Amino acid sequence: MTIRLEDMPEKEMIEWRRHLHKHPELSFHEVETAKYIRKVLSEFPNITISTLTENSVIGTLKGSKPGKTIALRADIDALPIVEESDVEFQSENHGVMHACGHDTHTAILLGAAKTLSGMQDDIAGTVKFIFQPAEEELPGGAKLLVEAGVMDDVDMVFGLHIAPNIPAGMVGIKDGPLTAASDMFELNIQGRGSHGSTPELSVDPILVGVEIINNLNHIVSRNVSPFADVVISIGEFKAGQKGNIIPDKALITGTIRTNDKTIRQFVQKRIEEIISGVCQMYGATYELDYELGYTPVINDVAATDIVRQAATEVLGEKGQFAMPSMMGGEDFSAYTDVVPGSFFILGGGTAEDGCGFMNHHPKFKVLEECFKVGAAMHTQIVLDSLKD
């Protein structure tokens, strides 16, 4: 059976999305969002609703015949951003915005749930609709759900992420590594302050920090293969309050992105060696907080073949493209770390459509016409995976 785009509940998905967009909630605070999802899900036949972790909503649809269990996931949290988009349904919660598209993911999954709830006779197996909180904050809602057992009976898991600067409704597909591990560090350098006229009496933490940053960049250019995917970015360097005073301390924070376990471990070790060596050389001390973030999303080949086949059925060959690896992080990896799965990209519109601002930007915007494609993809994936 091939799903048609015109059979998707497009009007309802737009309505659900706009409600969610107007009422965003931050990670681990999605109380009203979860209530709204439960309310909408309860209107669909044949779906039972449960909760495994705080603010999570799990819908379960059992087909008419036994078979495997397929999970579909949407994240539901928003970001601490003041919205600057020009949509008529702007956030009413000032300082909080669905700037990553999680409102669209949720509406799309609700659309798939509504469609599949009326197709019980066509399903040999079980479908789990996972509405997951806290994708944006460590340790991540996916990890907590996995620990609570959400994947214990699941054979495969699928998810999508909407992205601007891609034609609306195009589907990006890739097997193997798709996203990167997203680690963070916070470094506090303790030096010795002095007057700007007597630098010889100081241990200048600014100088130490500059030396550390320069050497961290050498890790990418000289310590790992040019064919390896490694990014080290410094996002914060704070020190001092006045131009004629050498401060006694400095703060540096940054992020490290890798998609290979061995390289991830090597880069962490090398960063710690550089910080220790530079501080020792200049006579400074330091405190380093190195936080391991989400693991990379590794798309299973067989699961990705199902996504590719679904895209061919729903959109044809011209509606899909080969997605390159991304260095962004995604806690969907908590699911693919324990069961086979595949995560794909849904185009949300181009700059010519007014959708040229990337995820996490205050002017982030997508075209609503892509929602029916996302819902049709979820639906086709389930039908192809759980055929009698």
C-alpha positions as CSV (number, residue, x, y, z in Angstrom):
1,M,0.0,0.0,0.0
2,T,1.3,3.4,-1.0
3,I,0.4,6.4,1.1
4,R,-0.9,9.5,-0.7
5,L,0.0,13.0,0.5
6,E,-3.5,14.2,0.1
7,D,-4.7,11.6,2.6
8,M,-2.7,13.2,5.5
9,P,-4.6,15.4,8.0
10,E,-2.8,18.5,6.8
11,K,-5.3,21.0,8.3
12,E,-5.2,19.4,11.7
13,M,-1.4,19.2,11.7
14,I,-1.2,22.9,11.0
15,E,-3.6,23.6,13.8
16,W,-1.7,21.4,16.3
17,R,1.6,22.9,15.3
18,R,0.4,26.5,15.6
19,H,-1.0,25.8,19.1
20,L,2.3,24.3,20.2
21,H,4.3,27.1,18.6
22,K,2.3,29.7,20.5
23,H,2.8,27.8,23.8
24,P,6.4,26.6,23.9
25,E,8.0,25.1,27.1
26,L,11.6,24.5,27.9
27,S,13.3,21.2,28.5
28,F,12.1,19.3,31.5
29,H,9.1,21.8,31.9
30,E,6.8,20.5,29.1
31,V,3.8,20.1,31.4
32,E,1.1,21.8,29.3
33,T,2.7,20.5,26.0
34,A,2.4,16.9,27.3
35,K,-1.2,17.5,28.4
36,Y,-2.1,18.8,24.9
37,I,-0.5,15.8,23.2
38,R,-2.4,13.4,25.4
39,K,-5.6,15.3,24.7
40,V,-5.1,15.1,20.9
41,L,-4.0,11.4,21.0
42,S,-7.0,10.5,23.1
43,E,-9.2,11.5,20.2
44,F,-7.8,8.8,17.9
45,P,-9.2,5.2,18.0
46,N,-7.2,2.1,18.9
47,I,-4.3,4.0,20.7
48,T,-3.5,3.5,24.3
49,I,-1.6,6.2,26.1
50,S,1.1,5.9,28.8
51,T,3.9,7.8,30.5
52,L,7.3,6.4,31.3
53,T,9.2,9.6,32.4
54,E,8.1,13.1,33.4
55,N,6.3,14.9,30.6
56,S,6.8,12.0,28.1
57,V,3.8,10.7,26.2
58,I,3.8,7.2,24.7
59,G,1.0,6.2,22.3
60,T,0.7,2.5,21.5
61,L,-1.2,1.0,18.5
62,K,-1.5,-2.7,18.2
63,G,-2.2,-4.1,14.7
64,S,-4.8,-6.7,13.9
65,K,-2.1,-9.3,13.7
66,P,1.1,-10.0,15.8
67,G,4.5,-8.9,14.6
68,K,7.4,-6.6,15.3
69,T,7.3,-3.3,17.1
70,I,8.3,-0.1,15.3
71,A,8.8,3.1,17.2
72,L,8.4,6.6,15.8
73,R,9.8,9.5,17.9
74,A,9.2,13.3,18.1
75,D,10.8,15.7,20.5
76,I,8.6,18.3,22.2
77,D,10.7,20.9,24.0
78,A,11.5,24.5,23.0
79,L,14.5,26.8,23.4
80,P,15.3,29.9,25.6
81,I,15.1,32.3,22.6
82,V,13.1,35.5,22.1
83,E,11.2,34.9,18.9
84,E,11.8,37.3,16.0
85,S,10.0,35.5,13.2
86,D,7.2,37.1,11.3
87,V,4.6,34.3,11.7
88,E,1.1,35.3,12.9
89,F,1.2,32.6,15.6
90,Q,4.3,33.9,17.5
91,S,5.2,32.5,20.9
92,E,3.1,33.8,23.7
93,N,5.7,32.7,26.3
94,H,8.2,35.5,26.1
95,G,11.8,34.3,25.9
96,V,10.9,30.8,24.9
97,M,10.5,29.7,21.2
98,H,10.2,26.6,19.1
99,A,13.3,27.6,17.2
100,C,14.4,24.1,16.4
101,G,11.1,22.8,14.9
102,H,10.1,20.4,17.7
103,D,6.6,21.8,17.4
104,T,6.5,20.6,13.8
105,H,8.0,17.2,14.7
106,T,5.2,16.7,17.2
107,A,2.4,17.8,14.9
108,I,3.8,15.5,12.1
109,L,3.9,12.5,14.5
110,L,0.3,13.3,15.6
111,G,-0.7,13.3,12.0
112,A,0.9,9.9,11.4
113,A,-0.8,8.6,14.6
114,K,-4.2,9.8,13.4
115,T,-3.7,8.2,10.0
116,L,-2.4,4.8,11.4
117,S,-5.0,4.6,14.1
118,G,-7.6,4.0,11.3
119,M,-5.4,1.4,9.6
120,Q,-5.3,-1.3,12.3
121,D,-6.2,-4.1,9.8
122,D,-3.2,-3.2,7.6
123,I,-0.7,-3.5,10.5
124,A,0.9,-6.8,11.6
125,G,2.7,-5.7,14.8
126,T,2.8,-2.8,17.1
127,V,3.6,0.9,16.7
128,K,4.9,3.1,19.4
129,F,4.5,6.9,19.1
130,I,7.1,8.4,21.4
131,F,6.7,12.1,22.3
132,Q,9.9,12.8,24.1
133,P,10.7,15.8,26.3
134,A,14.1,17.4,26.9
135,E,16.1,16.9,23.7
136,E,17.8,20.2,24.1
137,E,19.3,19.6,27.6
138,L,21.6,17.0,29.0
139,P,21.3,14.2,29.9
140,G,18.5,14.2,27.3
141,G,15.0,12.9,27.4
142,A,15.8,10.0,25.1
143,K,18.4,8.6,27.5
144,L,15.9,8.7,30.4
145,L,13.3,7.0,28.3
146,V,15.7,4.3,27.3
147,E,16.6,3.7,31.0
148,A,12.9,3.5,31.7
149,G,12.5,0.7,29.2
150,V,10.8,2.4,26.2
151,M,13.0,0.4,23.8
152,D,12.8,-2.9,25.5
153,D,10.3,-4.4,23.1
154,V,11.1,-2.3,20.0
155,D,12.7,-3.8,16.9
156,M,13.4,-0.6,15.0
157,V,13.1,3.1,15.7
158,F,12.6,6.0,13.2
159,G,12.6,9.8,13.5
160,L,12.9,13.0,11.5
161,H,14.3,16.5,11.9
162,I,13.0,19.5,9.9
163,A,15.6,21.8,8.4
164,P,15.4,25.1,6.6
165,N,17.5,25.9,3.4
166,I,16.2,22.7,1.9
167,P,13.2,22.7,-0.5
168,A,10.0,22.0,1.4
169,G,9.1,18.3,1.5
170,M,12.5,17.0,0.2
171,V,13.8,14.1,2.3
172,G,17.5,13.7,3.1
173,I,18.6,10.1,3.8
174,K,22.0,8.6,4.9
175,D,23.1,5.4,6.4
176,G,26.0,5.2,8.9
177,P,27.1,8.3,10.9
178,L,24.6,11.1,10.5
179,T,25.2,13.4,13.5
180,A,28.2,13.9,15.8
181,A,29.0,13.4,19.5
182,S,28.4,16.8,21.1
183,D,30.8,17.2,24.0
184,M,31.4,20.4,26.0
185,F,34.1,21.7,28.3
186,E,34.5,24.6,30.8
187,L,38.0,25.7,31.7
188,N,38.8,28.0,34.6
189,I,42.4,29.2,34.5
190,Q,43.8,30.6,37.7
191,G,46.8,33.0,37.3
192,R,48.1,35.9,39.3
193,G,46.9,39.4,38.7
194,S,49.0,42.5,38.5
195,H,49.0,46.1,37.3
196,G,49.4,46.5,33.6
197,S,52.7,48.3,34.1
198,T,54.2,45.3,35.9
199,P,53.5,42.2,33.8
200,E,56.6,40.5,35.2
201,L,54.7,40.1,38.5
202,S,51.8,38.4,36.9
203,V,50.8,35.0,35.6
204,D,48.6,36.3,32.8
205,P,45.5,34.0,32.4
206,I,44.7,35.8,29.1
207,L,48.1,34.8,27.6
208,V,47.6,31.3,28.9
209,G,44.1,31.1,27.4
210,V,45.3,32.4,24.0
211,E,48.1,29.8,24.0
212,I,45.6,27.0,24.9
213,I,43.1,28.0,22.2
214,N,45.8,28.2,19.5
215,N,47.0,24.7,20.4
216,L,43.5,23.3,20.5
217,N,43.1,24.3,16.9
218,H,46.2,22.3,16.1
219,I,44.5,19.1,17.2
220,V,42.2,19.3,14.1
221,S,44.9,20.4,11.7
222,R,47.8,18.2,12.9
223,N,46.7,15.5,15.3
224,V,43.9,13.8,13.4
225,S,43.4,12.7,9.8
226,P,42.1,15.4,7.4
227,F,39.5,12.8,6.4
228,A,38.2,12.6,10.0
229,D,35.1,14.6,11.0
230,V,36.3,16.7,14.0
231,V,35.2,20.2,15.1
232,I,36.6,22.1,18.1
233,S,34.9,25.5,18.6
234,I,35.5,28.0,21.4
235,G,32.3,29.8,22.3
236,E,33.4,31.8,25.3
237,F,36.5,33.5,26.6
238,K,36.1,35.9,29.5
239,A,38.8,37.7,31.5
240,G,39.4,41.0,33.0
241,Q,37.5,44.2,33.6
242,K,39.8,47.1,32.8
243,G,42.5,47.8,30.2
244,N,45.4,48.5,32.7
245,I,44.8,45.5,35.0
246,I,46.1,42.0,34.3
247,P,43.4,39.8,35.7
248,D,44.0,36.7,37.9
249,K,41.5,34.3,36.2
250,A,40.0,33.5,32.9
251,L,37.1,31.3,31.7
252,I,37.0,29.4,28.4
253,T,34.2,27.2,27.2
254,G,33.9,25.2,24.0
255,T,32.3,22.3,22.2
256,I,33.9,19.3,20.5
257,R,32.2,17.3,17.7
258,T,33.3,13.9,16.5
259,N,31.5,10.9,15.0
260,D,34.1,8.2,15.8
261,K,34.4,6.7,19.2
262,T,38.2,6.2,19.1
263,I,38.8,9.8,17.8
264,R,36.4,11.1,20.4
265,Q,38.5,9.6,23.2
266,F,41.7,10.7,21.6
267,V,40.6,14.3,21.2
268,Q,39.5,14.5,24.9
269,K,42.8,13.1,26.0
270,R,44.7,15.6,23.8
271,I,42.7,18.6,25.0
272,E,43.5,17.7,28.6
273,E,47.2,17.2,27.8
274,I,47.4,20.7,26.1
275,I,45.6,22.5,28.9
276,S,47.9,20.8,31.6
277,G,51.1,21.4,29.6
278,V,50.4,25.1,28.8
279,C,49.3,25.9,32.4
280,Q,52.4,24.2,33.8
281,M,54.6,26.1,31.3
282,Y,53.3,29.5,32.4
283,G,52.8,28.7,36.1
284,A,49.0,28.8,36.1
285,T,46.6,26.3,37.6
286,Y,43.3,25.2,36.3
287,E,40.0,23.4,36.8
288,L,38.5,21.6,33.8
289,D,35.0,20.3,33.5
290,Y,34.7,18.1,30.4
291,E,31.2,16.9,29.8
292,L,30.4,14.1,27.4
293,G,27.2,14.9,25.5
294,Y,25.1,12.9,23.1
295,T,26.7,10.0,21.1
296,P,26.5,10.2,17.3
297,V,23.4,9.0,15.5
298,I,24.5,5.9,13.5
299,N,21.8,5.0,11.0
300,D,21.4,1.3,10.5
301,V,21.7,0.2,6.9
302,A,18.5,-2.0,6.8
303,A,16.5,0.6,8.6
304,T,17.7,3.3,6.3
305,D,16.8,1.1,3.3
306,I,13.2,1.2,4.6
307,V,13.3,5.0,4.8
308,R,14.7,5.2,1.3
309,Q,12.0,2.8,0.0
310,A,9.3,4.8,1.8
311,A,10.6,8.0,0.2
312,T,10.5,6.4,-3.2
313,E,6.9,5.3,-2.7
314,V,5.7,8.6,-1.3
315,L,7.8,11.1,-3.3
316,G,9.6,9.3,-6.1
317,E,13.3,9.4,-6.7
318,K,13.3,13.2,-7.2
319,G,11.9,13.8,-3.8
320,Q,14.9,12.5,-1.9
321,F,18.6,13.3,-1.7
322,A,21.7,11.9,-0.1
323,M,22.2,13.7,3.2
324,P,25.8,14.4,4.2
325,S,27.1,13.9,7.7
326,M,26.3,16.7,10.1
327,M,28.3,17.9,13.1
328,G,25.3,18.8,15.1
329,G,24.2,16.7,18.1
330,E,20.9,14.8,18.5
331,D,19.8,12.7,21.4
332,F,18.0,10.3,19.1
333,S,21.3,8.5,19.3
334,A,20.2,7.1,22.7
335,Y,17.7,5.0,20.8
336,T,20.0,3.9,18.0
337,D,22.6,3.0,20.5
338,V,20.3,0.1,21.7
339,V,18.2,-0.8,18.7
340,P,18.6,-0.4,14.9
341,G,17.0,2.8,13.6
342,S,17.2,5.6,11.1
343,F,16.9,9.3,11.4
344,F,16.1,11.4,8.3
345,I,15.9,15.1,7.3
346,L,12.8,16.9,6.1
347,G,13.2,20.0,4.1
348,G,11.3,23.0,5.5
349,G,11.8,25.6,2.7
350,T,14.5,27.7,1.2
351,A,15.8,31.2,1.7
352,E,13.6,32.2,-1.3
353,D,10.6,31.0,0.6
354,G,11.6,33.1,3.6
355,C,13.1,30.1,5.4
356,G,16.8,31.0,5.3
357,F,17.5,31.1,9.0
358,M,18.9,27.9,10.6
359,N,17.5,26.0,13.5
360,H,18.1,27.8,16.9
361,H,17.8,31.2,15.2
362,P,15.2,33.7,16.5
363,K,13.9,34.1,12.9
364,F,13.7,30.4,12.3
365,K,10.7,29.5,10.1
366,V,9.5,26.6,7.9
367,L,6.7,26.1,5.4
368,E,3.7,24.2,6.7
369,E,3.2,22.4,3.4
370,C,6.0,20.0,4.3
371,F,4.1,18.5,7.2
372,K,2.1,16.2,5.0
373,V,5.3,14.7,3.6
374,G,6.7,14.0,7.1
375,A,3.5,12.3,8.2
376,A,3.3,10.3,5.0
377,M,6.9,9.2,5.5
378,H,6.2,8.0,9.1
379,T,3.1,6.2,7.9
380,Q,4.7,4.5,4.9
381,I,7.7,3.4,7.1
382,V,5.3,1.7,9.5
383,L,3.3,0.0,6.7
384,D,6.4,-1.2,4.9
385,S,7.9,-2.5,8.2
386,L,4.8,-4.2,9.5
387,K,3.3,-5.8,6.4
388,D,1.4,-9.0,6.9
